[in-house]
Amino acid sequence: MLKADDKTGFQRPAPTAQVVGSSRWLTSGCFVESLLTELTIASLVRTRRPFFKSRPGTVLLVSTLILAALTAAIPCLAFVAAVSFVPITHTVVGTLMIVTLAYVMAAELTGSSLYRGTRTV
């Protein structure tokens, strides 16, 4: 359905539920992605050694895992509709995990190239 714009006279599509819903998915997805990348990068930058050779402390590991689970659950809670969050599908969650993994790999490669030639303590 087209709707005439009062100022210009041009016709533009009227907003539909699908368009409005997709922006809410974007909001929810960006929230989840940003927190997941922050949590993983916080675990990476704590040491110069590769992340798979340096085990984090128990408190850091447990708190990161709990916060990651809460991050995935927050868009599904009832009260978050007030901030325009909607539950995201498993496909979107899987895509966000792949993006987060790619981000972590890029950060690890960048860190290892920056620290190459320096001694670790």
Secondary structure in CASP SS format (residue, H / E / C, confidence):
PFRMAT SS
TARGET T0000
AUTHOR 0000-0000-0000
METHOD secondary structure of the structure
MODEL  1
M C 1.00
L E 1.00
K E 1.00
A E 1.00
D C 1.00
D C 1.00
K C 1.00
T C 1.00
G C 1.00
F C 1.00
Q E 1.00
R E 1.00
P E 1.00
A C 1.00
P C 1.00
T C 1.00
A H 1.00
Q H 1.00
V H 1.00
V H 1.00
G H 1.00
S H 1.00
S H 1.00
R H 1.00
W H 1.00
L H 1.00
T H 1.00
S H 1.00
G H 1.00
C H 1.00
F H 1.00
V H 1.00
E H 1.00
S H 1.00
L H 1.00
L H 1.00
T H 1.00
E H 1.00
L H 1.00
T H 1.00
I H 1.00
A H 1.00
S H 1.00
L H 1.00
V C 1.00
R C 1.00
T C 1.00
R C 1.00
R C 1.00
P C 1.00
F C 1.00
F C 1.00
K C 1.00
S C 1.00
R C 1.00
P C 1.00
G C 1.00
T H 1.00
V H 1.00
L H 1.00
L H 1.00
V H 1.00
S H 1.00
T H 1.00
L H 1.00
I H 1.00
L H 1.00
A H 1.00
A H 1.00
L H 1.00
T H 1.00
A H 1.00
A H 1.00
I H 1.00
P H 1.00
C H 1.00
L C 1.00
A H 1.00
F H 1.00
V H 1.00
A H 1.00
A H 1.00
V H 1.00
S C 1.00
F C 1.00
V C 1.00
P C 1.00
I C 1.00
T C 1.00
H H 1.00
T H 1.00
V H 1.00
V H 1.00
G H 1.00
T H 1.00
L H 1.00
M H 1.00
I H 1.00
V H 1.00
T H 1.00
L H 1.00
A H 1.00
Y H 1.00
V H 1.00
M H 1.00
A H 1.00
A H 1.00
E H 1.00
L H 1.00
T H 1.00
G H 1.00
S H 1.00
S H 1.00
L H 1.00
Y H 1.00
R C 1.00
G C 1.00
T C 1.00
R C 1.00
T C 1.00
V C 1.00
END
